[in-house]
Amino acid sequence: MIKEINFSKKAVERINQLISKKPSGTYFRIAVKGGGCSGFKYDFTFDSKIEDNDSKHENILVDKSSLDMLKGSTVDFTEELIGNSFKITNPKTKSSCGCGVSFSL
């Protein structure tokens, strides 16, 4: 269970909407990967395989190392003129790049 991360109602609705268009047994995966100009970036993908180190909540998967970096975070879905996207508010973030895609811990 992913009780260490808060999901807004809009994020859960959007995840469910996206999953409904995928084959049965598909999960929404959230991960933290190395990259970007600040060191780390969030990665949102679909996966049909649950790994041994995954935490699962309904149809959402997060691997253990990503979960450690995301503890206390809130996942939201925003709809703006420049586009729609998932946004993560992470209290562990020390800085982020100008475009808001990457961050450092």
BELURLIN-V781158 format. One record per backbone hydrogen bond with DSSP energy under -0.5 kcal/mol. NH is the residue of the N-H (numbers start at 1). CO is the residue of the C=O. E is the energy in kcal/mol with one decimal. If there is no record, write none. Layout:
nh->NH co->CO e->E
nh->NH co->CO e->E
//
This chain:
nh->3 co->1 e->-0.9
nh->5 co->2 e->-0.7
nh->6 co->73 e->-2.9
nh->8 co->75 e->-2.9
nh->12 co->8 e->-2.2
nh->13 co->9 e->-2.5
nh->14 co->10 e->-2.3
nh->15 co->11 e->-2.7
nh->16 co->12 e->-2.6
nh->17 co->13 e->-2.2
nh->18 co->14 e->-2.6
nh->19 co->15 e->-2.8
nh->20 co->16 e->-2.0
nh->21 co->17 e->-0.5
nh->21 co->18 e->-1.1
nh->22 co->19 e->-2.0
nh->26 co->23 e->-1.1
nh->27 co->47 e->-3.6
nh->28 co->59 e->-3.1
nh->29 co->27 e->-0.6
nh->29 co->45 e->-3.2
nh->30 co->61 e->-2.5
nh->31 co->43 e->-2.4
nh->33 co->31 e->-0.5
nh->33 co->41 e->-2.9
nh->35 co->39 e->-2.0
nh->39 co->35 e->-0.6
nh->40 co->103 e->-2.0
nh->41 co->33 e->-2.5
nh->42 co->101 e->-0.7
nh->43 co->31 e->-2.9
nh->45 co->29 e->-2.3
nh->45 co->43 e->-0.5
nh->47 co->27 e->-2.3
nh->51 co->49 e->-0.6
nh->54 co->51 e->-1.6
nh->55 co->62 e->-3.1
nh->57 co->60 e->-2.2
nh->60 co->57 e->-2.1
nh->61 co->28 e->-2.6
nh->62 co->55 e->-2.1
nh->63 co->30 e->-0.5
nh->64 co->53 e->-1.4
nh->67 co->63 e->-2.7
nh->68 co->64 e->-2.1
nh->69 co->65 e->-1.2
nh->70 co->66 e->-1.4
nh->71 co->67 e->-1.0
nh->72 co->4 e->-3.1
nh->73 co->70 e->-2.5
nh->74 co->89 e->-2.0
nh->75 co->6 e->-3.2
nh->76 co->74 e->-0.5
nh->76 co->87 e->-2.9
nh->78 co->85 e->-3.0
nh->80 co->78 e->-0.5
nh->80 co->83 e->-1.5
nh->83 co->80 e->-1.4
nh->85 co->78 e->-2.2
nh->87 co->76 e->-2.9
nh->89 co->74 e->-2.7
nh->89 co->87 e->-0.5
nh->90 co->88 e->-0.8
nh->91 co->89 e->-0.6
nh->93 co->90 e->-1.5
nh->94 co->104 e->-2.6
nh->95 co->104 e->-1.1
nh->97 co->102 e->-2.0
nh->100 co->97 e->-1.1
nh->103 co->40 e->-2.3
nh->104 co->95 e->-2.6
//
